[in-house]
Amino acid sequence: MNAIEVSHLRRTFKSHIGVIKRTTREIVAVDDVSFGIQEGELFGLLGPNGAGKTTTVKMLTTLLIPTSGSASVKGFDVVARADEVRRRIGFIFGGERGLYWRLSGVDNLRYFASLYSVDPDVTKKRIPYLLDMVGLHGRGDEKVQGYSRGMKQRLHVARTLLHNPDVLFLDEPTLGLDPVGAREFRQVILNLQSEKKTILLTTHYMFEADALCDRIGVINRGCIIALDTPGGLKAHVSDLNVVEVETFGAS
């Protein structure tokens, strides 16, 4: 059984146009999307802004109800068994929200551990382990307002792992990070594989999906237009010369 199963998923929104004479039109954000993600797989959803990546993730994390189709996480339907799904997942959306800046990193993690109903004895052991895993060893007692954006994003990962979820959703987690911070965060994602987590990563960076993912689904205008391993996808465009350049450090 796949850890994540998506079948003919569709999500539409209503858009109202006009002031005096208002008309309504339907916008299709996700259109007949189907794929499966195996246990322990790092699956990438690659596409441009507005392609439907975040809408798909929001449906899989029970934040949006699908218009039609179905999806399950660890065998639980995301609509009918939403509570069971939430117990088994963690998710990170790109950006700096979701942390208390006036608290230290450790105090943030203690607070969220209490919300997740994590046993206090487990919390005491798990926080140092998670801070070390995400590269924040020795920085946990500092207030979050003094963290760089990359450090805040890594603290988000630690927060997400407090209740030891089976499945992680990372929605464009390197968005807005400087090259060094993004490179460090990609290493954190690779470290998560040693935890044997199932991961769905969304990104619009082709090199990022290529470097991190076991398989990639390419999404555009709400539709999956290709799905294969990074090597398989590149084989389809083998006649093209692609040069990728990543820079970091002072400009």
N, C-alpha and C positions, 0 to 999 in steps of 0.2 A: 504494500500500500504506500502511495506517495504521501509525503508529509503535507504537501499542498496540492490540491486538485481544483482546477478551474475549468468549467464547462460552459461554453457559449455565454459568457458573462457580458452583460450590456448595461450601460448606464446613460440615461438621457437627462437633460435639464431643460426647463422652460425659460425662454428669454422673451422679455416684453419690450416692444419697440414702439416709439411714438409717445407723444404727450396728449394731444387732443384725441386722436384716433389711435388707440393702442391696439397693436396686433401682437400675437403670440406665435413664436416659432420654436421648434424643438431642436436642441443642440445635442448631437450624439458625441459623448465624451469617450465612451468605450463601446466597441461594436463587435460582438460575437467573438470574444477573446477566449481561447482555450489553451491550457498548458498544464503540465504536472511537474512538480519539483520533488526529487527523491530525498530520502532521509540523509542528512549530512551534506547535501549539495549546496554550493554557492551559485545561485542562479541570478543572472543579470537581466534586467529589463532596460534596454537601451533605446533611446529615442530623443528627439528634439523637445524643446519646451512646448507644452500644450499637446503632446502626443497622446496623453492618457495614462501616463505612468503613475502619477500621484492619485488619480481617481481610482485606478486599479488597486493600489495599496490600501486606500481608505476603505474600499469594500472588503478586502481580505482581513483588515484589522477591525471590522465591525463598526467603523465610523460612518459609513454610507451603506444604505440598503440598495442592492442591485435592482435595476428596472426589470430585468429578466435574466435567466441563466442561473447557475448555481456555483458555489465554491465551498470547499471544506478545508480545514486546517487540523491536522492530526485526527482526521476522521469525523470531525464535528462541523456541521453546517454553520456557516458564518451568520446566518439569519436565525434559524431555529434553535441553535445551541450557542448563541453569542457569548454567554457567560463562560462556557467551557473553553471557547476559543481564547478569550481574554486571559484566562489563567495560564495559557500555554505559550503566549507570545510576548515579545517586547518589540517596540518600534521607535525609530528615531527619524524625525523630519529635519531637513536642513534648516539651520538658523540657531539663534541663541536663546530662544524662549524655553521655558520649562525648568529653569533653575532659579534658586533664590540667591541673588548676587551678594546680599549682605551677610550671608552665612558662609562658612568655610566649606570646602569640598566635602570633608568628612561629615559635617553637620547636615549638608544636603542629603548625603547618602543615608544617614541615620533616619532622617525624616521620611524619605521615600520608602525605606525598608519598613518603617512602621505602617505606612499606607498599604504596602504589599502584604502586611501581616507576617513578615519574616521573623522567625524566632530570634530574640535578642542575643542569645549565645551564638547563633549562626551569623547574625549581623556583625558581631564583634570580630569574628574570624574572616568573614567574607570581604569586608571593606578594605583591609590592607591588601588582600589578594587581588581584588579588582583594580585598586589604584596602581598596583605594580604592573598588572597586565596591560593597562591602557597607557602606561608611561607617565604616571603622575606620582610615583613614589617620592616621598619627601615634600610634596606640594599640597597634601590634603588638608593641612591646618591653615592654609592661606584662604582669604576671602575670595569668592568666585569673581567679584568685580575686578580683581587684579589679574585674572586669567586672560591669556590671549584667546582669540576665537577658536583656534585649534584645540587648546586645552579644555575649553568649555565643551566642545564637541566630544572630546575623549571622556569627559566626566559624564556626558549623556550616555555613552556606552556603558560605563560602570553602573549608572543608575538603571539602565535597561536590563542589566544582568543580575541585579540584586536578588530577584526571585527565581533565578536560574531557569529562564524560559527555554523551551525546546526549539522555538522558531523565532528568528529575528527578521524584522523588516527595516531596511536602511534606505530611506528615501532621499536620494541625492545628498549624502552626508558630507561630501567634500565641497559642496556649493559655497562659494564665498571665502574659502580658505586660501591663504597664500600658498605658493608652490611647496614650501618646506612643510607647512602644516598639513597640506593635502597628502604629501608623501608619507609623513609620519602616521596620518590617520589610515592610509591604505595598509600600512604595516599592522595596525591594530586589527583591521578587518581580517588580514591573513592569520593573525594570532587567534581570532575567534574560531577558525577552522579546527584548531587543536582542541577546542572545547566540544567538537563534534556537533555544532549547531547547524540547523538548516537555515540558510540565509537567502533572502530575496533582496537584492541590491538594485536600486534604480539609479541611472546616471545618463547624462548626455555626452559623456566623454568616452570616445571609442577606445582610447588606449587604456583607460581605467577598467572597462569591462573586459578587455583582452587580457590584462595582467592579472585580474582577480578571479574571474568567473570560470566555473566548470562548463556551463552552457549559457547561451545568450538568446533571449527573445528580442527581436527588433520590432518596436512598435511605432506606428506612424498614423496619425489621424484616427486613433482609437482602434486600429487593427494590427494584429501580429502579422508582419509581412515576411519574416524569416525566423527560423529557430534552429540552432545548431551549436556545436562547440565553437570556440574561437577559431580553431584551425579550419573547421569545416566552412565557416562563414568566409574566412579569408581566401579559401580555395576557389570560391565563386568569383572572386575579383583578382585572381592571381596574375592576370595580364596587366594589372595596374601597378605602378610604383608608388608606394606610400612611404612618406618620411614623417616620423613622429619626433618632435623635439620637446623636451621638458626642461625648464630652467628653474633654478632656485638660488637663493642667496641674495646678496645686495645687488641692486641694479646699477 
